[in-house]
Amino acid sequence: MEFKTALQSGTLIKRYKRFLADITTDEGNDITVHCPNSGSMRGCSTPGSKVMLSTSPNPKRKYPQTLEMIREGDIWVGINTMLTNKIVAEAILEGRIEELQGIDTLTPEVTTSKSSRLDLLLERGGEKIYVEIKNCSLVEDGWAMFPDAVTTRGTKHLHELARLVEEGHQGIIFFCIQRMDANRFRPAAHIDPLYAETLAEVCKKGVQMLAYQAEVRPESIIVQKSIPCFLENTIETGTKP
């Protein structure tokens, strides 16, 4: 995914109230911007870090700028969770996801029950593949991890995928890691033990787990490669559909 207009650079003062951040632009102006990330942003919200902002053409927005990415060390981290589905869908359609080749149709935001909606429905021949996508920005000691805060909604999505698998469909939980300093993935059991336990349970029932890294740059965010998934520190999962 390429940004259609050039991003503006600045420096993070602080992130607060979940959806707000104060920024000093390179021109020296202090502004408040929208932060499109409901997680804790642990490991990617250090005050003083360089940031990149997009600007909305909508004149009615209270905060015209959106925080898109943060520089941690020598890498950019994508934090805009509103873009994650688009990034992954583009990668699937362009054939960059090894396990999801030959997709005939891709439908976003599909209702699967009265109280559940999943990110993608893929159709390949006569099979239906339901995909729930999670943005992953937390990396510690080479481990990419999800979630970075307790997620009741995320646990609900896992149960829905398991239900669809039981009905004879394919179900995939897809972790999009928007930073390139990880070499393996596991659930963050120390942050949300219920999510980690549920992920292990649904994988045993046939839900597939995939983790792919996206290279984040001020010009674009492009999915590059898969990394191995683990349910525990030493147990690698089978991930291919």
MARBA-3410 file (N, C-alpha, C, O; in Angstrom, 1 decimal):
241
0.8,-1.2,0.0,0.0,0.0,0.0,0.9,1.2,0.0,1.7,1.4,0.9 ~ 0.7,2.1,-1.0,1.5,3.3,-1.1,0.6,4.5,-0.6,-0.6,4.5,-0.9 ~ 1.2,5.4,0.1,0.5,6.6,0.5,0.4,7.5,-0.7,1.3,7.8,-1.5 ~ -0.8,8.0,-1.0,-1.1,8.8,-2.2,-0.5,10.2,-2.1,-0.1,10.8,-3.1 ~ -0.4,10.7,-0.9,0.3,12.0,-0.7,1.4,11.9,0.4,1.3,11.0,1.2
2.4,12.8,0.2,3.5,12.7,1.1,3.1,12.9,2.6,2.3,13.8,2.9 ~ 3.7,12.1,3.5,3.4,12.3,4.9,4.3,13.4,5.5,5.3,13.8,5.0 ~ 3.8,14.0,6.6,4.5,15.0,7.3,5.2,14.5,8.5,4.7,13.6,9.1 ~ 6.4,14.9,8.7,7.2,14.4,9.8,7.2,15.3,11.0,7.0,16.5,10.9 ~ 7.4,14.7,12.2,7.5,15.4,13.4,8.0,14.6,14.5,8.7,13.5,14.3
7.8,15.0,15.8,8.3,14.3,16.9,7.2,14.1,18.0,6.5,15.0,18.2 ~ 7.1,12.9,18.5,6.1,12.6,19.5,6.4,13.3,20.8,7.5,13.1,21.4 ~ 5.4,14.0,21.3,5.5,14.6,22.7,4.9,13.5,23.7,5.5,13.1,24.6 ~ 3.6,13.1,23.4,3.0,12.1,24.2,1.7,11.6,23.5,1.2,12.3,22.6 ~ 1.4,10.4,23.8,0.1,9.8,23.3,-0.8,9.6,24.5,-0.3,9.2,25.6
-2.1,10.0,24.4,-2.9,9.9,25.6,-4.4,9.8,25.2,-4.7,10.0,24.0 ~ -5.2,9.4,26.1,-6.7,9.3,25.9,-6.9,8.3,24.7,-7.9,8.4,24.0 ~ -6.1,7.3,24.5,-6.2,6.3,23.5,-6.1,6.8,22.1,-5.3,6.3,21.3 ~ -6.8,7.8,21.8,-7.0,8.3,20.4,-6.4,9.6,20.1,-6.7,10.2,19.0 ~ -5.5,10.1,21.0,-4.9,11.5,20.7,-3.4,11.4,21.0,-2.9,10.6,21.7
-2.7,12.2,20.3,-1.3,12.4,20.5,-0.9,13.8,20.2,-1.4,14.5,19.3 ~ 0.1,14.3,21.0,0.6,15.6,20.8,2.0,15.5,20.1,2.8,14.6,20.4 ~ 2.1,16.3,19.0,3.3,16.2,18.1,3.9,17.6,18.0,3.2,18.6,17.9 ~ 5.2,17.6,17.9,5.9,18.8,17.4,6.3,18.6,16.0,7.1,17.7,15.7 ~ 5.8,19.4,15.0,6.2,19.2,13.6,7.6,19.7,13.4,8.2,20.4,14.3
8.2,19.3,12.3,9.5,19.7,12.0,9.7,21.2,11.8,10.8,21.8,11.9 ~ 8.5,21.9,11.6,8.5,23.3,11.5,8.4,24.0,12.8,8.5,25.2,12.9 ~ 8.3,23.2,13.9,8.3,23.7,15.2,6.9,24.0,15.8,6.8,24.7,16.9 ~ 5.9,23.5,15.2,4.5,23.8,15.7,4.1,22.6,16.5,4.3,21.4,16.2 ~ 3.4,22.8,17.7,2.9,21.8,18.5,1.4,21.6,18.1,0.6,22.6,18.2
1.0,20.4,17.8,-0.3,20.1,17.3,-0.8,18.8,18.0,0.0,18.0,18.5 ~ -2.1,18.7,18.0,-2.8,17.4,18.5,-3.3,16.7,17.3,-3.9,17.3,16.4 ~ -3.0,15.4,17.2,-3.4,14.6,16.1,-4.2,13.4,16.5,-4.2,13.0,17.7 ~ -5.0,12.8,15.6,-5.7,11.6,15.8,-4.8,10.4,15.8,-3.9,10.2,14.9 ~ -4.9,9.5,16.9,-4.1,8.3,16.9,-5.0,7.1,16.7,-5.8,6.7,17.6
-5.0,6.5,15.6,-6.0,5.4,15.2,-5.5,4.0,15.7,-5.3,3.1,14.9 ~ -5.4,3.9,17.0,-4.9,2.7,17.6,-5.5,2.6,19.0,-5.2,3.4,19.9 ~ -6.3,1.6,19.3,-7.0,1.4,20.6,-6.2,0.6,21.6,-6.5,0.5,22.7 ~ -5.0,0.1,21.2,-4.2,-0.7,22.1,-3.3,0.2,22.9,-3.4,1.4,22.9 ~ -2.4,-0.5,23.7,-1.6,0.3,24.6,-0.4,0.9,23.9,0.2,1.8,24.4
-0.1,0.4,22.6,1.1,0.9,21.9,2.4,0.7,22.7,3.3,1.5,22.6 ~ 2.4,-0.4,23.4,3.6,-0.7,24.2,4.7,-1.0,23.3,4.6,-1.7,22.3 ~ 5.8,-0.3,23.5,7.0,-0.5,22.7,7.1,0.3,21.4,8.0,0.2,20.6 ~ 6.1,1.2,21.2,6.1,2.0,20.0,5.4,3.4,20.3,4.7,3.9,19.4 ~ 5.6,3.9,21.5,5.0,5.2,21.8,6.0,6.0,22.7,5.5,6.7,23.6
7.2,5.9,22.4,8.3,6.5,23.3,8.3,8.0,23.0,8.6,8.4,21.8 ~ 8.1,8.9,24.0,8.2,10.3,23.7,9.6,10.7,23.2,10.6,10.1,23.6 ~ 9.6,11.6,22.2,10.8,12.0,21.5,11.1,11.2,20.2,12.0,11.5,19.5 ~ 10.3,10.2,20.0,10.4,9.4,18.7,9.9,10.2,17.5,9.0,11.0,17.6 ~ 10.6,10.0,16.4,10.1,10.6,15.1,8.8,9.9,14.7,8.6,8.7,14.9
7.9,10.7,14.1,6.7,10.2,13.6,6.4,10.7,12.2,7.0,11.6,11.7 ~ 5.4,10.0,11.6,4.9,10.5,10.3,3.4,10.6,10.4,2.7,9.8,11.0 ~ 2.9,11.7,9.8,1.5,12.0,9.8,0.9,12.2,8.4,1.6,12.7,7.5 ~ -0.4,11.8,8.3,-1.1,12.1,7.1,-2.1,13.2,7.4,-2.4,13.4,8.6 ~ -2.6,13.9,6.4,-3.5,15.0,6.6,-4.8,14.7,5.8,-4.8,14.4,4.6
-5.9,14.7,6.5,-7.2,14.5,5.9,-7.7,15.7,5.1,-7.5,16.8,5.6 ~ -8.3,15.5,3.9,-8.9,16.6,3.2,-10.3,17.0,3.7,-10.8,18.0,3.3 ~ -10.8,16.3,4.7,-12.1,16.6,5.3,-12.0,17.9,6.2,-11.4,17.8,7.2 ~ -12.6,19.0,5.8,-12.5,20.2,6.6,-13.2,20.2,7.9,-13.0,21.1,8.8 ~ -14.1,19.2,8.1,-14.9,19.1,9.3,-14.2,18.3,10.4,-14.7,18.3,11.6
-13.1,17.7,10.2,-12.4,17.0,11.2,-11.8,17.9,12.2,-11.2,18.9,11.9 ~ -12.0,17.6,13.5,-11.4,18.4,14.6,-9.9,18.3,14.6,-9.2,19.3,14.8 ~ -9.4,17.1,14.3,-7.9,16.9,14.2,-7.6,16.4,12.8,-7.7,15.2,12.6 ~ -7.2,17.3,11.9,-7.0,16.9,10.5,-5.8,15.9,10.3,-5.9,15.1,9.4 ~ -4.8,15.9,11.2,-3.7,15.0,11.0,-3.9,13.6,11.7,-4.6,13.6,12.7
-3.4,12.6,11.1,-3.5,11.2,11.7,-2.1,10.7,11.8,-1.2,10.8,11.0 ~ -1.8,10.1,13.0,-0.6,9.5,13.3,-0.5,8.1,12.5,-1.3,7.3,12.8 ~ 0.5,8.0,11.6,0.6,6.8,10.8,1.7,5.8,11.2,1.5,4.6,11.2 ~ 2.8,6.4,11.7,3.9,5.5,12.0,4.9,6.2,13.0,4.9,7.4,13.0 ~ 5.6,5.4,13.7,6.5,5.9,14.8,7.9,5.2,14.5,8.0,4.0,14.2
8.9,6.0,14.7,10.3,5.5,14.6,10.8,4.9,15.9,10.9,5.7,16.9 ~ 11.1,3.6,16.0,11.6,3.0,17.2,13.0,2.5,16.8,13.1,1.5,16.1 ~ 14.0,3.0,17.4,15.4,2.6,17.0,15.6,3.0,15.5,15.5,4.1,15.1 ~ 15.9,2.0,14.7,16.2,2.2,13.3,15.1,1.7,12.4,15.4,1.5,11.2 ~ 13.9,1.5,13.0,12.8,1.0,12.1,11.6,1.8,12.3,11.4,2.5,13.3
10.7,1.8,11.3,9.4,2.4,11.4,8.4,1.4,11.8,8.5,0.2,11.4 ~ 7.5,1.8,12.7,6.4,0.9,13.1,5.1,1.5,12.7,4.7,2.7,13.0 ~ 4.3,0.7,11.9,3.0,1.2,11.5,2.0,1.0,12.7,1.8,-0.1,13.2 ~ 1.3,2.1,13.0,0.3,2.0,14.2,-1.1,2.3,13.8,-2.0,2.2,14.6 ~ -1.4,2.6,12.5,-2.7,2.9,12.1,-3.5,1.6,11.8,-3.3,1.0,10.7
-4.2,1.1,12.8,-5.0,-0.1,12.6,-6.1,-0.1,11.6,-6.6,-1.1,11.1 ~ -6.5,1.1,11.2,-7.5,1.3,10.2,-7.0,0.9,8.8,-7.8,0.7,7.9 ~ -5.7,0.8,8.6,-5.1,0.5,7.3,-4.7,-1.0,7.2,-4.5,-1.5,6.1 ~ -4.8,-1.7,8.3,-4.2,-3.1,8.3,-5.0,-4.0,7.3,-4.3,-4.8,6.6 ~ -6.3,-4.0,7.3,-7.0,-4.9,6.4,-6.7,-4.6,5.0,-6.6,-5.5,4.2
-6.6,-3.3,4.6,-6.2,-2.9,3.3,-4.8,-3.4,2.9,-4.6,-3.9,1.8 ~ -3.9,-3.4,3.8,-2.5,-3.8,3.5,-2.5,-5.3,3.3,-1.9,-5.8,2.3 ~ -3.3,-6.1,4.1,-3.3,-7.5,3.9,-4.1,-7.9,2.7,-3.6,-8.8,2.0 ~ -5.2,-7.3,2.4,-6.0,-7.6,1.3,-5.2,-7.4,0.0,-5.2,-8.2,-0.9 ~ -4.5,-6.3,-0.1,-3.6,-6.0,-1.2,-2.6,-7.1,-1.4,-2.3,-7.6,-2.5
-2.0,-7.6,-0.3,-1.0,-8.6,-0.4,-1.5,-9.9,-0.9,-0.9,-10.6,-1.7 ~ -2.8,-10.2,-0.5,-3.4,-11.5,-1.0,-3.7,-11.4,-2.4,-3.4,-12.3,-3.2 ~ -4.3,-10.3,-2.9,-4.6,-10.1,-4.3,-3.4,-10.1,-5.2,-3.5,-10.5,-6.4 ~ -2.3,-9.6,-4.7,-1.0,-9.6,-5.5,-0.2,-10.9,-5.3,0.9,-10.9,-5.9 ~ -0.8,-11.9,-4.6,-0.1,-13.2,-4.6,1.1,-13.2,-3.7,2.0,-14.1,-3.9
1.2,-12.3,-2.7,2.3,-12.3,-1.8,2.2,-13.1,-0.5,3.1,-13.2,0.3 ~ 1.0,-13.7,-0.4,0.8,-14.6,0.8,0.8,-16.1,0.3,-0.1,-16.5,-0.4 ~ 1.8,-16.8,0.6,2.1,-18.1,0.1,0.9,-19.0,0.3,0.6,-19.8,-0.6 ~ 0.3,-19.0,1.5,-0.8,-19.9,1.8,-2.1,-19.6,1.1,-3.1,-20.3,1.2 ~ -2.2,-18.4,0.5,-3.5,-17.9,-0.1,-3.3,-17.6,-1.5,-3.7,-16.5,-2.0
-2.8,-18.5,-2.3,-2.6,-18.3,-3.7,-3.9,-18.7,-4.4,-4.7,-19.5,-3.9 ~ -4.1,-18.1,-5.6,-5.3,-18.5,-6.5,-6.6,-18.1,-5.9,-7.6,-18.8,-6.2 ~ -6.7,-17.0,-5.2,-8.0,-16.6,-4.7,-8.9,-16.0,-5.8,-8.4,-15.2,-6.6 ~ -10.1,-16.5,-5.9,-11.0,-16.0,-6.9,-11.7,-14.7,-6.6,-11.7,-13.8,-7.4 ~ -12.2,-14.6,-5.4,-12.9,-13.4,-4.9,-12.5,-13.1,-3.5,-12.2,-14.0,-2.7
-12.5,-11.8,-3.2,-12.2,-11.3,-1.8,-13.3,-10.3,-1.4,-13.5,-9.3,-2.1 ~ -14.0,-10.6,-0.3,-15.0,-9.8,0.1,-14.7,-9.3,1.5,-14.5,-10.1,2.4 ~ -14.6,-7.9,1.7,-14.3,-7.4,3.1,-15.5,-7.3,4.0,-16.6,-7.2,3.5 ~ -15.2,-7.3,5.3,-16.2,-7.1,6.3,-17.5,-7.9,6.1,-18.6,-7.4,5.8 ~ -17.4,-9.2,6.3,-18.5,-10.1,6.1,-19.2,-10.4,7.5,-18.5,-10.7,8.4
-20.5,-10.4,7.5,-21.3,-10.8,8.6,-21.4,-12.3,8.7,-21.8,-12.9,7.7 ~ -21.0,-12.9,9.8,-21.0,-14.4,9.9,-22.1,-14.9,10.8,-22.4,-16.1,10.8 ~ -22.6,-14.0,11.7,-23.7,-14.4,12.6,-24.3,-13.0,13.0,-23.9,-12.0,12.6 ~ -25.3,-13.1,13.8,-26.0,-11.9,14.3,-25.1,-11.0,15.1,-25.3,-9.8,15.0 ~ -24.2,-11.5,15.7,-23.3,-10.7,16.6,-21.8,-10.6,16.1,-21.0,-10.1,16.9
-21.5,-11.2,15.0,-20.1,-11.3,14.6,-19.9,-10.9,13.1,-20.7,-11.2,12.3 ~ -18.8,-10.2,12.9,-18.4,-9.9,11.6,-16.8,-10.1,11.5,-16.1,-9.7,12.4 ~ -16.4,-10.7,10.4,-15.0,-11.0,10.2,-14.4,-10.1,9.1,-15.2,-9.6,8.3 ~ -13.1,-10.0,9.0,-12.5,-9.0,8.1,-12.6,-9.4,6.7,-12.9,-8.5,5.8 ~ -12.4,-10.7,6.3,-12.4,-11.1,4.9,-13.0,-12.4,4.7,-13.0,-13.3,5.5
-13.7,-12.5,3.6,-14.1,-13.8,3.1,-13.4,-14.0,1.7,-13.6,-13.2,0.8 ~ -12.6,-15.1,1.6,-12.0,-15.4,0.4,-12.6,-16.7,-0.2,-13.0,-17.6,0.5 ~ -12.8,-16.7,-1.5,-13.3,-17.8,-2.2,-12.3,-18.4,-3.2,-11.8,-17.6,-4.0 ~ -12.1,-19.7,-3.2,-11.1,-20.3,-4.0,-11.7,-21.6,-4.5,-11.8,-22.6,-3.7 ~ -12.1,-21.7,-5.7,-12.8,-22.8,-6.2,-14.1,-22.9,-5.5,-14.9,-22.0,-5.5
-14.4,-24.0,-4.8,-15.6,-24.2,-4.1,-15.4,-24.0,-2.6,-16.4,-24.2,-1.8 ~ -14.3,-23.5,-2.1,-14.0,-23.4,-0.7,-14.2,-21.9,-0.3,-13.9,-21.0,-1.0 ~ -14.6,-21.8,1.0,-14.7,-20.4,1.6,-13.7,-20.4,2.7,-13.6,-21.3,3.6 ~ -12.9,-19.3,2.7,-11.9,-19.1,3.7,-12.2,-17.8,4.5,-12.2,-16.7,3.9 ~ -12.5,-17.9,5.8,-12.7,-16.7,6.6,-11.4,-16.2,7.3,-10.7,-17.1,7.8
-11.2,-15.0,7.2,-9.9,-14.4,7.7,-10.2,-13.3,8.7,-10.9,-12.3,8.3 ~ -9.7,-13.4,9.9,-9.7,-12.2,10.8,-8.3,-11.7,10.9,-7.3,-12.5,11.2 ~ -8.1,-10.4,10.7,-6.8,-9.8,10.7,-6.5,-9.0,11.9,-7.4,-8.2,12.4 ~ -5.3,-9.1,12.5,-5.0,-8.4,13.7,-3.7,-7.6,13.4,-2.7,-8.2,12.9 ~ -3.6,-6.3,13.8,-2.4,-5.6,13.6,-1.5,-5.8,14.8,-1.9,-5.7,16.0
-0.3,-6.1,14.5,0.7,-6.4,15.6,1.8,-5.4,15.5,2.6,-5.3,14.5 ~ 2.0,-4.6,16.6,3.1,-3.6,16.7,4.0,-3.8,17.8,5.0,-3.1,18.0 ~ 3.7,-4.9,18.6,4.5,-5.1,19.8,5.6,-6.2,19.5,5.3,-7.3,19.0 ~ 6.9,-5.8,19.7,8.0,-6.7,19.6,8.9,-6.6,20.8,9.3,-5.5,21.1 ~ 9.3,-7.7,21.4,10.2,-7.8,22.5,11.1,-9.0,22.3,10.7,-10.1,22.1
12.5,-8.7,22.3,13.5,-9.7,22.2,13.3,-10.6,20.9,13.5,-11.8,21.0 ~ 12.9,-10.0,19.8,12.7,-10.7,18.6,11.3,-11.3,18.4,11.0,-11.8,17.4 ~ 10.5,-11.3,19.5,9.2,-11.9,19.5,8.2,-10.8,19.1,8.0,-9.8,19.8 ~ 7.5,-11.1,18.0,6.3,-10.3,17.7,5.1,-10.9,18.5,5.0,-12.1,18.6 ~ 4.3,-10.0,19.2,3.3,-10.5,20.1,2.0,-9.8,19.9,2.0,-8.6,19.6
0.9,-10.5,20.1,-0.5,-9.9,20.1,-1.3,-10.6,21.2,-1.2,-11.8,21.4 ~ -2.1,-9.8,21.9,-2.3,-8.3,21.8,-1.4,-7.6,22.7,-0.6,-8.1,23.5 ~ -1.5,-6.2,22.7,-0.7,-5.4,23.6,-1.6,-4.8,24.7,-1.1,-4.0,25.5 ~ -2.8,-5.3,24.7,-3.8,-4.9,25.8,-4.9,-6.0,25.7,-5.1,-6.7,24.7 ~ -5.5,-6.2,26.8,-6.6,-7.2,26.9,-7.7,-6.9,25.8,-8.1,-5.8,25.7
-8.1,-8.0,25.1,-9.0,-7.8,24.0,-10.1,-8.9,24.1,-9.9,-10.0,23.6 ~ -11.2,-8.5,24.7,-12.4,-9.4,24.7,-12.9,-9.6,23.3,-13.3,-10.7,22.9 ~ -12.9,-8.6,22.5,-13.4,-8.7,21.1,-12.5,-9.6,20.3,-13.1,-10.4,19.5 ~ -11.2,-9.6,20.5,-10.3,-10.5,19.8,-10.6,-11.9,20.1,-10.5,-12.8,19.3 ~ -10.9,-12.2,21.4,-11.2,-13.6,21.8,-12.5,-14.1,21.2,-12.6,-15.2,20.8
-13.5,-13.2,21.1,-14.7,-13.5,20.4,-14.5,-13.9,19.0,-15.1,-14.8,18.5 ~ -13.6,-13.2,18.3,-13.3,-13.5,16.9,-12.7,-14.9,16.8,-13.0,-15.6,15.8 ~ -11.9,-15.3,17.7,-11.3,-16.6,17.6,-12.4,-17.7,17.7,-12.4,-18.7,17.0 ~ -13.4,-17.5,18.7,-14.4,-18.5,18.8,-15.3,-18.5,17.5,-15.7,-19.6,17.1 ~ -15.5,-17.4,16.9,-16.3,-17.4,15.6,-15.5,-18.1,14.5,-16.2,-18.8,13.7
-14.2,-18.0,14.4,-13.5,-18.7,13.4,-13.6,-20.2,13.7,-13.7,-21.0,12.7 ~ -13.5,-20.6,14.9,-13.6,-22.0,15.3,-15.0,-22.6,14.9,-15.1,-23.7,14.4 ~ -16.0,-21.8,15.1,-17.4,-22.2,14.7,-17.5,-22.4,13.2,-18.1,-23.4,12.8 ~ -16.9,-21.6,12.4,-17.0,-21.7,11.0,-16.2,-22.9,10.5,-16.5,-23.5,9.5 ~ -15.0,-23.2,11.2,-14.3,-24.4,10.8,-15.1,-25.6,11.1,-15.1,-26.6,10.3
-15.8,-25.6,12.2,-16.7,-26.8,12.5,-17.8,-27.0,11.5,-18.2,-28.1,11.3 ~ -18.2,-25.9,10.8,-19.2,-26.0,9.8,-18.6,-26.4,8.4,-19.3,-26.6,7.4 ~ -17.3,-26.6,8.4,-16.6,-27.1,7.2,-15.9,-26.1,6.3,-15.4,-26.4,5.2 ~ -15.8,-24.9,6.8,-15.1,-23.9,6.1,-13.6,-23.8,6.7,-13.3,-24.5,7.6 ~ -12.8,-22.9,6.0,-11.5,-22.6,6.6,-11.5,-21.4,7.4,-12.2,-20.4,7.0
-10.8,-21.3,8.4,-10.7,-20.1,9.3,-9.2,-19.8,9.5,-8.4,-20.6,9.9 ~ -8.9,-18.5,9.3,-7.5,-18.1,9.5,-7.5,-16.9,10.4,-8.2,-15.9,10.2 ~ -6.6,-16.9,11.4,-6.3,-15.7,12.2,-4.9,-15.2,11.6,-3.9,-15.9,11.7 ~ -4.9,-14.0,11.1,-3.8,-13.4,10.4,-3.2,-12.3,11.2,-3.9,-11.2,11.4 ~ -2.0,-12.4,11.6,-1.3,-11.3,12.3,-0.4,-10.5,11.4,0.6,-11.1,10.8
-0.7,-9.3,11.2,0.1,-8.4,10.3,1.0,-7.6,11.2,0.6,-6.7,12.0 ~ 2.3,-7.9,11.1,3.3,-7.3,12.0,3.9,-6.1,11.2,4.7,-6.3,10.2 ~ 3.6,-4.9,11.7,4.0,-3.7,11.0,5.3,-3.2,11.5,5.4,-2.0,11.9 ~ 6.3,-4.0,11.5,7.7,-3.7,11.8,8.5,-4.9,11.4,8.1,-6.0,11.4 ~ 9.8,-4.6,11.2,10.7,-5.6,10.6,11.8,-6.1,11.5,12.8,-6.7,11.1
11.6,-5.9,12.9,12.6,-6.4,13.8,12.2,-7.6,14.6,12.7,-7.8,15.7 ~ 11.3,-8.4,14.1,10.9,-9.7,14.7,11.3,-10.8,13.8,11.3,-10.7,12.6 ~ 11.5,-12.0,14.4,11.8,-13.2,13.6,10.9,-14.4,14.0,11.1,-15.5,13.5 ~ 9.9,-14.1,14.9,9.0,-15.2,15.3,7.8,-14.5,16.0,7.8,-13.4,16.4 ~ 6.7,-15.3,16.1,5.4,-14.7,16.7,4.9,-15.7,17.7,5.0,-16.9,17.6
4.3,-15.1,18.8,3.5,-15.8,19.7,2.5,-14.9,20.4,2.7,-13.7,20.4 ~ 1.4,-15.5,20.9,0.5,-14.6,21.7,1.1,-14.1,22.9,2.0,-14.7,23.6 ~ 0.6,-12.9,23.3,1.2,-12.2,24.5,0.4,-12.7,25.7,-0.5,-12.0,26.2 ~ 0.8,-13.9,26.2,0.1,-14.5,27.3,0.3,-13.7,28.6,-0.6,-13.8,29.5 ~ 1.3,-13.0,28.7,1.6,-12.2,29.9,0.7,-10.9,30.0,0.6,-10.3,31.0
0.1,-10.6,28.8,-0.8,-9.4,28.8,-2.3,-9.9,28.8,-3.1,-9.3,29.5 ~ -2.6,-10.9,28.0,-4.0,-11.4,27.9,-3.9,-12.9,27.9,-4.0,-13.5,26.8 ~ -3.9,-13.5,29.1,-3.8,-15.0,29.1,-5.0,-15.7,28.5,-4.8,-16.8,27.9 ~ -6.2,-15.1,28.6,-7.4,-15.7,28.1,-7.3,-15.8,26.5,-7.6,-16.8,25.9 ~ -6.8,-14.7,25.9,-6.6,-14.7,24.5,-5.6,-15.8,24.0,-5.9,-16.5,23.1
-4.5,-15.9,24.8,-3.5,-16.9,24.4,-4.1,-18.3,24.6,-3.8,-19.2,23.7 ~ -4.8,-18.6,25.6,-5.4,-19.9,25.8,-6.4,-20.2,24.8,-6.5,-21.3,24.3 ~ -7.2,-19.2,24.4,-8.2,-19.4,23.4,-7.6,-19.7,22.0,-8.1,-20.5,21.2 ~ -6.5,-18.9,21.7,-5.8,-19.1,20.4,-5.3,-20.6,20.4,-5.5,-21.2,19.3 ~ -4.8,-21.1,21.4,-4.3,-22.5,21.4,-5.4,-23.4,21.2,-5.3,-24.4,20.5
-6.6,-23.2,21.9,-7.7,-24.1,21.7,-8.3,-24.1,20.3,-8.5,-25.2,19.8 ~ -8.4,-22.9,19.7,-9.0,-22.9,18.3,-8.1,-23.5,17.3,-8.5,-24.0,16.3 ~ -6.8,-23.3,17.5,-5.8,-23.9,16.6,-5.9,-25.4,16.6,-5.7,-26.1,15.6 ~ -6.1,-26.0,17.8,-6.3,-27.4,17.9,-7.6,-27.9,17.1,-7.7,-29.0,16.7 ~ -8.6,-27.0,17.0,-9.8,-27.3,16.3,-9.7,-27.0,14.8,-10.7,-27.3,14.1
-8.6,-26.6,14.3,-8.4,-26.4,12.9,-8.3,-25.0,12.4,-8.1,-24.8,11.2 ~ -8.4,-24.0,13.3,-8.1,-22.6,12.8,-6.6,-22.5,12.5,-5.8,-22.9,13.3 ~ -6.3,-21.9,11.4,-4.9,-21.7,11.0,-4.4,-20.3,11.5,-5.2,-19.3,11.4 ~ -3.2,-20.3,11.9,-2.5,-19.0,12.3,-1.4,-18.7,11.4,-0.5,-19.5,11.1 ~ -1.5,-17.4,10.9,-0.4,-16.9,10.0,0.1,-15.6,10.5,-0.6,-14.8,11.1
1.4,-15.4,10.4,2.0,-14.1,10.8,2.9,-13.7,9.6,3.8,-14.4,9.2 ~ 2.7,-12.5,9.2,3.5,-11.9,8.1,3.9,-10.5,8.5,3.2,-9.7,9.1 ~ 5.2,-10.2,8.1,5.7,-8.9,8.4,5.5,-7.9,7.2,5.6,-8.3,6.0 ~ 5.3,-6.7,7.5,5.2,-5.6,6.5,6.3,-4.6,6.8,6.6,-4.2,7.9 ~ 7.0,-4.3,5.7,8.0,-3.2,5.8,7.3,-1.9,5.8,6.6,-1.5,4.8
7.6,-1.1,6.8,6.9,0.2,6.9,7.9,1.3,6.6,9.0,1.4,7.1 ~ 7.6,2.1,5.6,8.4,3.2,5.2,7.5,4.5,5.0,6.3,4.3,4.9 ~ 8.0,5.7,5.0,7.2,6.9,4.9,6.4,6.9,3.6,5.4,7.6,3.4 ~ 6.9,6.1,2.6,6.2,6.1,1.3,5.2,5.0,1.1,4.3,5.1,0.3 ~ 5.4,3.9,1.9,4.5,2.8,1.7,4.6,1.8,2.9,5.5,1.9,3.7
3.6,0.9,2.9,3.6,-0.2,3.8,3.3,-1.5,3.0,2.2,-1.7,2.5 ~ 4.3,-2.4,2.9,4.2,-3.5,2.0,4.5,-4.8,2.7,5.6,-4.9,3.4 ~ 3.6,-5.8,2.7,3.9,-7.1,3.3,5.0,-7.8,2.5,5.1,-7.8,1.3 ~ 6.0,-8.3,3.3,7.2,-8.8,2.7,7.4,-10.3,2.9,7.8,-11.0,2.0 ~ 7.2,-10.8,4.1,7.5,-12.2,4.4,6.8,-12.8,5.6,6.3,-12.0,6.4
6.7,-14.1,5.7,6.1,-14.7,6.8,7.2,-15.0,7.9,8.3,-15.1,7.5 ~ 6.7,-15.2,9.1,7.6,-15.6,10.2,6.9,-16.7,10.9,5.7,-16.8,10.9 ~ 7.6,-17.6,11.5,7.0,-18.8,12.2,6.2,-18.4,13.4,6.5,-17.4,14.1 ~ 5.1,-19.1,13.6,4.2,-18.9,14.7,4.4,-19.9,15.8,4.6,-21.1,15.5 ~ 4.3,-19.5,17.0,4.4,-20.4,18.2,3.2,-20.1,19.1,2.8,-19.0,19.3
2.7,-21.2,19.7,1.7,-21.0,20.8,2.4,-20.9,22.2,1.8,-20.3,23.1 ~ 3.6,-21.4,22.3,4.4,-21.2,23.5,5.8,-20.9,23.0,6.1,-20.9,21.8 ~ 6.7,-20.6,23.9,8.0,-20.2,23.5,8.8,-21.2,22.7,9.7,-20.8,21.9 ~ 8.4,-22.5,22.8,9.2,-23.5,22.1,8.4,-24.4,21.2,9.0,-25.3,20.6 ~ 7.1,-24.2,21.1,6.3,-25.1,20.3,5.8,-24.3,19.1,4.9,-23.4,19.2
6.2,-24.7,17.9,5.8,-24.1,16.7,4.5,-24.7,16.2,4.3,-25.9,16.3 ~ 3.6,-23.9,15.7,2.3,-24.4,15.2,2.4,-24.8,13.7,3.3,-24.3,13.0 ~ 1.5,-25.6,13.3,1.3,-25.8,11.9,0.4,-24.7,11.4,-0.7,-24.5,11.9 ~ 0.8,-24.0,10.3,0.1,-22.8,10.0,-0.5,-22.8,8.6,-1.4,-22.0,8.3 ~ -0.1,-23.7,7.7,-0.6,-23.6,6.4,-2.0,-24.2,6.2,-2.2,-25.3,6.8
-2.9,-23.6,5.5,-4.2,-24.1,5.2,-4.0,-25.4,4.4,-5.0,-26.1,4.1
END
